[in-house]
Amino acid sequence: NITPLSTAFFLFAVALLASALFGSRPSVANTSLEGKVTAIPTVLASIQPLALLAQEVAGEHGSVDVLLPGQTSPHDYALSVSDRQSLVSADIVLWVGEALERFLSKPIRKRDKHVITAMVLKGIQWPEEDGSAHQHDGHDHGSHDPHLWLNPLNHLPIVDALVAELSRLVPAYAVHYQRNGNALKAELIALDQRLSRETQRADGVAFVVAHPAYTHFVARYQLSQLDYVASTPERRAGAKHLYRLRQLAEAECVFEDYGWSNAGAKQLAEELDVPLLSLNPFGVEEKRGSQIVAESTSITQLIARLWDDFQRCGIAK
């Protein structure tokens, strides 16, 4: 005779085996018991900066994954089978937009809900184009620099959108998400105020960057970026453009993007006889000689460290 206890044990063993075999996390959308949520919402962020932000909002009542590995360029990424599965199974997908992650355009369109596209959110601040930095052929980012996470204030509407989506999925945790979101927004505003004070002391030190990823930060804090070497980290600068860059005698530093060695930036720094330094817009773990700089653990830390790296050029003395 099969007792109720042995039946319960058998069902538990089957469930445990299925979990081990398939390893899939339950989605909030289809998991409930007597009206109570039994799973936390999953957020898939396209890049690490957005994942850092999402984790701070979700806290312990959310699971956040990042699609692109740390130093992977979003300009030419190819989705794997597991990437596509993650895009389907995530409760919320958070990405910058087609201008940065073009490879996500078609998969995103197949989702009918719970997608946050940062570039189209109301409240994102777009720096004015100065003309001089956008005269090169092959600029891949269109009319706006999509690296919008480098302006602290641009995270405010993203936080609001995340709070709204998470609260819609799991109303029971709405107060939790709102509290986390408010705290993060306060930190971002305080960081912006601190950077505004500190960058006012910048003495006009001019520099060149490897590619136009820093417009949001440079424009927000009125730094003296002269130009960029190439439109993306993977591209080589044209001979005519390099010739024009060699005339920039006022440049005191050349910055390359950490993780992507840029031959044009290195050559320019050598010819101008100025330091070649690195900037880390994605907040990945960075090595400087024998020293390892810890990976950024929050979006405010990522932006603060970017300012620290700019100051290595002597921008604020």
Beta strands, then each sheet from edge to edge (+ up, - down):
strand 1: 32-33
strand 2: 36-37
strand 3: 42-45
strand 4: 63-66
strand 5: 92-95
strand 6: 115-117
strand 7: 206-209
strand 8: 224-228
strand 9: 251-257
strand 10: 276-279
strand 11: 286-288
strand 12: 291-293
sheet 1: 1+ 2-
sheet 2: 4+ 3+ 5+ 6+
sheet 3: 8+ 7+ 9+ 10+
sheet 4: 11+ 12-
end
